[in-house]
Amino acid sequence: MGAWIQRSKDTLRTIIDSVKKSHDGLTVRVSFVGYRDFEHKQRFSIMDFSEDLESIKAFIAKVDHVSHLAGGAKTHFDFPEDLQGGLHQALNQSWSADSKK
């Protein structure tokens, strides 16, 4: 899972940089919602919209997967991720009325 998460982080950084570079003068606001397995105490990693693109990229860089095995669990199966909860969290961020989604 770690390799997939790292690839996602790299892709997000590239997208953020590309949008800002290719749209000179455009106000770019970025939000991030990371989600984990239902079983985790901290299921979501959230940073609301910000124009400070360096801070959002730094936030994303710090997000890590949390292995249930690393937490001392005795099982070798994985619980499902809370995708629907992540989408719900994304909808509850401070969207601008005129934003392009």
C-alpha positions as MATLAB code, in Angstrom:
seq = 'MGAWIQRSKDTLRTIIDSVKKSHDGLTVRVSFVGYRDFEHKQRFSIMDFSEDLESIKAFIAKVDHVSHLAGGAKTHFDFPEDLQGGLHQALNQSWSADSKK';
ca = [
       0.000    0.000    0.000;
       2.877    2.354    0.744;
       4.067    2.432   -2.877;
       0.557    3.311   -4.101;
       0.278    6.105   -1.562;
       3.684    7.510   -2.536;
       2.713    7.443   -6.216;
      -0.515    9.279   -5.361;
       1.413   11.939   -3.418;
       3.804   12.439   -6.341;
       0.888   12.708   -8.780;
      -0.942   15.240   -6.599;
       2.193   17.395   -6.321;
       2.589   17.290  -10.112;
      -1.071   18.233  -10.680;
      -0.908   21.151   -8.225;
       2.284   22.501   -9.810;
       0.945   22.030  -13.337;
      -2.367   23.795  -12.686;
      -0.627   26.769  -11.073;
       2.017   26.995  -13.818;
      -0.388   26.673  -16.748;
      -2.957   29.179  -15.439;
      -0.983   32.323  -14.662;
      -2.993   34.738  -12.550;
      -5.586   32.149  -11.553;
      -6.340   31.837   -7.854;
      -5.718   28.190   -7.070;
      -7.132   26.728   -3.863;
      -6.456   23.132   -2.934;
      -7.978   20.903   -0.281;
      -6.946   17.399    0.744;
      -8.942   14.571    2.282;
      -7.161   11.310    2.996;
      -9.140    8.343    4.285;
      -8.212    5.104    5.979;
      -9.806    1.847    7.101;
     -13.018    1.987    9.123;
     -11.197    0.496   12.110;
      -8.714    3.352   12.554;
      -9.228    5.918   15.291;
      -8.060    8.700   12.956;
      -9.811    7.714    9.743;
      -9.288   11.027    7.957;
      -6.380   13.383    7.266;
      -7.930   16.680    6.230;
      -6.611   20.071    5.209;
      -9.288   22.523    4.135;
      -8.881   24.707    1.066;
      -5.842   26.942    1.001;
      -4.080   29.149   -1.518;
      -0.795   28.287    0.217;
       0.144   25.512   -2.175;
       3.453   24.800   -0.459;
       1.706   24.140    2.847;
      -0.829   21.806    1.247;
       1.963   19.908   -0.531;
       3.825   19.639    2.788;
       0.655   18.342    4.456;
       0.159   15.727    1.752;
       3.814   14.675    2.013;
       3.344   13.923    5.729;
       0.250   11.752    5.257;
       1.114    8.111    5.749;
      -0.768    4.861    5.611;
      -1.410    3.239    8.937;
      -1.011   -0.501    8.899;
      -3.293   -2.413   11.222;
      -0.395   -4.837   11.664;
       1.882   -1.996   12.795;
      -0.630   -1.194   15.510;
      -0.257   -4.620   17.057;
      -3.297   -6.324   15.545;
      -3.087  -10.102   15.449;
      -5.046  -10.512   12.215;
      -3.683  -10.681    8.692;
      -6.713   -9.305    6.894;
      -7.417   -5.761    5.867;
     -10.515   -3.785    6.723;
     -12.232   -1.739    3.990;
     -11.323    1.913    3.599;
     -13.979    4.499    4.367;
     -14.261    5.854    0.814;
     -17.815    7.121    1.316;
     -16.763    8.912    4.513;
     -13.847   10.490    2.626;
     -16.187   11.775   -0.086;
     -18.521   13.136    2.597;
     -15.596   14.957    4.226;
     -14.560   16.392    0.838;
     -18.057   17.768    0.255;
     -17.929   19.496    3.649;
     -14.807   21.536    2.889;
     -15.047   25.305    2.313;
     -15.895   25.225   -1.387;
     -16.199   28.612   -3.107;
     -19.566   29.171   -4.730;
     -17.919   29.806   -8.101;
     -15.196   27.135   -7.905;
     -14.465   24.665  -10.688;
     -14.664   21.179   -9.282;
];
